Amino acid sequence: MIVNMPPHLVFLERIGTHIFREPSSVWGYLPQVNQWGGIRLEWEAERIGGLDHLPWFKATPIYNGERLEVFSAFGTSKKAAKEEAAKMMALSGHC
């Protein structure tokens, strides 16, 4: 465990117990991770470039105030970037 660090800054130290369902077109990783995280999970999504007709977005989860850059992901829409980041979180073993 990381010493001298506030308790909310230890997401990567967690041993997760939640089991996520196989994603479907209706129920992907994003809604599942949002449901798991509840009010402690927020998302930052921003356009980082691309052409007007081909934008590129970055999404970063923020859990309990801890910015989880290791799970930042990219996509052609905010939703796609969040879905990819949620997939990484769900499969990380820390949820």
TISE-989404 format. One record per residue (C-alpha): residue number from 0; residue in three letters; chain; x negated, y, z negated. Coordinates in steps of 0.001 Angstrom, whole numbers, plus 500000, padded with zeros to 6 digits. Each point is the difference from the previous one (the first is absolute). Layout:
<sites>
<NUM,"ala","A",<X,Y,Z>>
...
</sites>
This chain:
<sites>
<0,"met","A",<500000,500000,500000>>
<1,"ile","A",<498854,503525,500698>>
<2,"val","A",<498920,501735,496790>>
<3,"asn","A",<500837,503627,499081>>
<4,"met","A",<502607,500306,502721>>
<5,"pro","A",<503590,501055,499328>>
<6,"pro","A",<502361,497000,500012>>
<7,"his","A",<501856,501220,503099>>
<8,"leu","A",<496814,499849,502099>>
<9,"val","A",<499622,496259,500048>>
<10,"phe","A",<502252,498697,502792>>
<11,"leu","A",<497203,497945,501518>>
<12,"glu","A",<499399,498373,496606>>
<13,"arg","A",<503584,498708,499855>>
<14,"ile","A",<500739,496322,500403>>
<15,"gly","A",<503228,500036,501919>>
<16,"thr","A",<502863,497613,499369>>
<17,"his","A",<502561,501221,502530>>
<18,"ile","A",<500751,497735,502954>>
<19,"phe","A",<501079,501809,503156>>
<20,"arg","A",<502271,498452,502614>>
<21,"glu","A",<498853,499381,503532>>
<22,"pro","A",<500788,503281,501783>>
<23,"ser","A",<502789,500235,502543>>
<24,"ser","A",<501088,502737,502380>>
<25,"val","A",<502542,501116,497391>>
<26,"trp","A",<498015,499436,496794>>
<27,"gly","A",<496323,500704,500627>>
<28,"tyr","A",<497236,500506,497475>>
<29,"leu","A",<500780,503710,499530>>
<30,"pro","A",<503444,499585,498388>>
<31,"gln","A",<498724,497071,497934>>
<32,"val","A",<497007,501941,498666>>
<33,"asn","A",<502205,503052,499390>>
<34,"gln","A",<502404,497835,498015>>
<35,"trp","A",<497128,498463,498018>>
<36,"gly","A",<498374,503376,499271>>
<37,"gly","A",<503191,501846,499129>>
<38,"ile","A",<499486,503558,498791>>
<39,"arg","A",<496280,499407,499432>>
<40,"leu","A",<499309,499685,503745>>
<41,"glu","A",<499788,503001,502322>>
<42,"trp","A",<498740,500377,503545>>
<43,"glu","A",<497947,502665,501677>>
<44,"ala","A",<500350,499937,503773>>
<45,"glu","A",<498524,502532,502372>>
<46,"arg","A",<499286,500413,503654>>
<47,"ile","A",<496272,499801,500557>>
<48,"gly","A",<499758,500414,503747>>
<49,"gly","A",<500932,498564,503334>>
<50,"leu","A",<501631,501556,502997>>
<51,"asp","A",<503449,501579,499733>>
<52,"his","A",<501570,496920,501565>>
<53,"leu","A",<497697,497549,498139>>
<54,"pro","A",<499679,501241,496412>>
<55,"trp","A",<497865,498204,497418>>
<56,"phe","A",<500967,499907,496308>>
<57,"lys","A",<498283,498990,496772>>
<58,"ala","A",<501908,498695,496957>>
<59,"thr","A",<498548,499643,496513>>
<60,"pro","A",<501831,498471,497035>>
<61,"ile","A",<499848,501737,496624>>
<62,"tyr","A",<500778,497683,497094>>
<63,"asn","A",<500479,501462,496525>>
<64,"gly","A",<498116,503101,501116>>
<65,"glu","A",<497060,497978,501352>>
<66,"arg","A",<499259,500692,503659>>
<67,"leu","A",<499302,496600,501585>>
<68,"glu","A",<497775,500937,502942>>
<69,"val","A",<498937,496371,500385>>
<70,"phe","A",<503540,499299,501251>>
<71,"ser","A",<500192,502971,502395>>
<72,"ala","A",<501245,498955,503416>>
<73,"phe","A",<500671,501521,503398>>
<74,"gly","A",<502808,499817,502525>>
<75,"thr","A",<501815,501734,502823>>
<76,"ser","A",<502730,501125,497570>>
<77,"lys","A",<500136,500759,496283>>
<78,"lys","A",<502149,496908,499499>>
<79,"ala","A",<497558,497754,501885>>
<80,"ala","A",<497057,501326,497988>>
<81,"lys","A",<501888,499479,496723>>
<82,"glu","A",<501030,496471,501039>>
<83,"glu","A",<496373,499077,500697>>
<84,"ala","A",<498839,501485,496681>>
<85,"ala","A",<502811,498174,498179>>
<86,"lys","A",<498940,496742,501655>>
<87,"met","A",<496452,500453,498718>>
<88,"met","A",<501321,500716,496495>>
<89,"ala","A",<502386,497035,500039>>
<90,"leu","A",<497288,497591,501104>>
<91,"ser","A",<497351,501410,497639>>
<92,"gly","A",<501021,497971,496967>>
<93,"his","A",<500230,503128,497828>>
<94,"cys","A",<503792,500506,500038>>
</sites>
